[in-house]
Amino acid sequence: TIEQINVTPVSKLTFILAKLIPYWLIGFIVLTICFFLAWLLYGILPVGHFVTIYLFAVVFLFVVSGFGLVISNHSATLQQAMFVMWFFMLILMLMSGLFTPVHSMPEWAQMITRLNPLRYFMEVMRMVYLKGSGFFDLLPQFGILLLFAVVFNSWAVISYRKNN
């Protein structure tokens, strides 16, 4: 259990990585299944390379897992963490450009989307699938996602209290 692990002499970083690695593996399996289903059911293949998408997916998984850990560290119960994460994920999805293009949003909403890591991952997916963009075409998105990953994961490690 978590309580038993908390009393071991494991560092905070090792403990957090041990919690996240299974979710990262599941994320890549689901992404691969989605690629296969997009090809099988709709005949959709990216114009660009799958390697580019997987590279950005690695960084995005770091962002989302770091964000989830920050919420988990600041929540008192599992139910509170689930509700807070649901709230943020709903807002992030609606403001990512998935359903409504960012350029058609009002100016104030476009400013808010700059703080949304999912927006940048959506841009990557569109650019790789539709335009065939390579890594160097996506350097701005890579830098921003990397910044989000560093900030959220650093915050998660710093805010983790092992004695809970």
C-alpha positions as CSV (number, residue, x, y, z in Angstrom):
1,T,0.0,0.0,0.0
2,I,1.0,3.7,-0.2
3,E,1.4,3.8,3.6
4,Q,3.9,0.9,3.5
5,I,5.9,2.5,0.7
6,N,5.9,5.8,2.6
7,V,7.9,4.4,5.5
8,T,10.6,2.9,3.2
9,P,13.8,4.9,2.6
10,V,12.8,5.5,-1.1
11,S,13.5,9.0,-2.4
12,K,10.6,11.2,-3.5
13,L,11.6,11.1,-7.1
14,T,11.9,7.3,-7.2
15,F,8.5,7.0,-5.5
16,I,6.8,9.3,-8.0
17,L,8.4,7.6,-11.0
18,A,7.2,4.2,-9.7
19,K,3.7,5.5,-9.5
20,L,3.8,7.0,-13.0
21,I,5.5,4.4,-15.2
22,P,2.5,2.1,-15.5
23,Y,0.3,5.0,-16.6
24,W,2.9,6.0,-19.2
25,L,2.9,2.5,-20.6
26,I,-0.9,2.4,-20.7
27,G,-0.9,5.8,-22.5
28,F,1.4,4.6,-25.2
29,I,-0.6,1.4,-25.7
30,V,-3.8,3.4,-26.0
31,L,-2.1,5.8,-28.5
32,T,-0.9,2.9,-30.6
33,I,-4.4,1.3,-30.6
34,C,-5.9,4.6,-31.7
35,F,-3.5,4.9,-34.6
36,F,-4.4,1.4,-35.6
37,L,-8.1,2.0,-35.3
38,A,-7.8,5.3,-37.3
39,W,-6.1,3.4,-40.1
40,L,-8.4,0.3,-39.9
41,L,-11.8,2.1,-39.6
42,Y,-11.2,5.4,-41.4
43,G,-8.1,4.8,-43.5
44,I,-6.4,7.8,-41.9
45,L,-2.6,7.8,-41.8
46,P,-0.4,10.7,-40.8
47,V,1.4,12.5,-43.6
48,G,4.4,12.9,-41.2
49,H,6.1,10.3,-39.1
50,F,4.8,8.3,-36.2
51,V,8.1,8.8,-34.5
52,T,7.4,12.6,-34.3
53,I,4.0,12.0,-32.7
54,Y,5.5,9.5,-30.2
55,L,8.2,11.9,-29.2
56,F,5.7,14.6,-28.5
57,A,3.5,12.1,-26.8
58,V,6.3,11.4,-24.4
59,V,6.7,15.0,-23.5
60,F,2.9,15.5,-23.2
61,L,2.6,12.4,-20.9
62,F,5.2,14.1,-18.7
63,V,3.1,17.2,-18.7
64,V,-0.2,15.5,-17.8
65,S,1.2,13.2,-15.2
66,G,3.1,16.1,-13.6
67,F,-0.2,18.1,-13.5
68,G,-2.0,15.1,-12.0
69,L,0.6,14.7,-9.4
70,V,0.4,18.3,-8.4
71,I,-3.4,18.0,-8.0
72,S,-2.9,14.7,-6.1
73,N,-0.4,16.3,-3.7
74,H,-2.7,19.2,-2.9
75,S,-5.9,17.1,-2.5
76,A,-7.0,15.6,0.9
77,T,-9.0,12.7,-0.6
78,L,-9.1,10.6,-3.8
79,Q,-12.6,12.0,-4.5
80,Q,-11.4,15.6,-4.3
81,A,-8.4,14.8,-6.6
82,M,-10.8,13.2,-9.1
83,F,-13.2,16.1,-9.1
84,V,-10.5,18.7,-9.4
85,M,-8.8,16.8,-12.2
86,W,-12.1,16.3,-14.0
87,F,-12.8,20.0,-13.8
88,F,-9.4,21.0,-15.2
89,M,-9.4,18.3,-17.9
90,L,-12.8,19.5,-19.1
91,I,-11.6,23.1,-19.4
92,L,-8.4,22.0,-21.0
93,M,-10.2,19.9,-23.6
94,L,-12.7,22.7,-24.4
95,M,-10.0,25.3,-24.7
96,S,-7.5,23.2,-26.7
97,G,-8.8,23.8,-30.2
98,L,-10.1,20.2,-30.5
99,F,-13.8,21.3,-30.8
100,T,-13.5,25.0,-31.7
101,P,-10.4,26.3,-33.6
102,V,-8.4,28.6,-31.4
103,H,-8.3,31.4,-34.0
104,S,-12.1,31.6,-34.0
105,M,-12.3,32.1,-30.2
106,P,-12.6,35.6,-28.7
107,E,-9.3,37.4,-28.0
108,W,-9.6,36.8,-24.2
109,A,-10.1,33.0,-24.8
110,Q,-7.1,32.9,-27.1
111,M,-5.0,34.4,-24.4
112,I,-6.1,31.7,-22.0
113,T,-5.3,28.9,-24.4
114,R,-1.7,29.9,-24.3
115,L,-1.6,28.4,-20.8
116,N,-3.1,25.1,-22.0
117,P,-0.6,22.4,-22.8
118,L,-3.2,20.4,-24.7
119,R,-3.5,23.2,-27.2
120,Y,0.1,22.7,-28.2
121,F,-0.2,18.9,-28.5
122,M,-3.3,19.4,-30.7
123,E,-1.3,21.6,-32.9
124,V,1.4,18.9,-33.2
125,M,-1.1,16.2,-34.1
126,R,-2.7,18.4,-36.8
127,M,0.6,19.5,-38.2
128,V,2.0,16.0,-38.4
129,Y,-1.2,14.3,-39.6
130,L,-2.3,17.0,-42.2
131,K,0.9,18.8,-43.2
132,G,3.6,16.1,-42.6
133,S,5.5,18.5,-40.3
134,G,8.8,17.3,-38.9
135,F,10.5,17.9,-35.6
136,F,12.2,21.1,-36.6
137,D,8.8,22.6,-37.8
138,L,7.4,21.9,-34.3
139,L,10.2,23.3,-32.2
140,P,8.1,26.1,-30.7
141,Q,5.5,23.5,-29.5
142,F,8.3,21.2,-28.2
143,G,9.8,24.0,-26.2
144,I,6.5,25.0,-24.6
145,L,5.5,21.5,-23.8
146,L,9.0,20.8,-22.3
147,L,8.6,23.9,-20.2
148,F,5.2,22.7,-18.9
149,A,6.7,19.3,-18.2
150,V,9.6,20.8,-16.2
151,V,7.3,23.1,-14.2
152,F,4.6,20.6,-13.3
153,N,7.0,17.8,-12.5
154,S,9.3,20.0,-10.4
155,W,6.2,21.3,-8.6
156,A,5.0,17.8,-8.0
157,V,8.3,16.6,-6.5
158,I,8.7,19.7,-4.3
159,S,5.1,19.6,-3.1
160,Y,5.0,15.8,-2.3
161,R,4.8,15.1,1.4
162,K,6.0,11.6,2.0
163,N,4.5,11.4,5.6
164,N,0.9,11.6,4.4
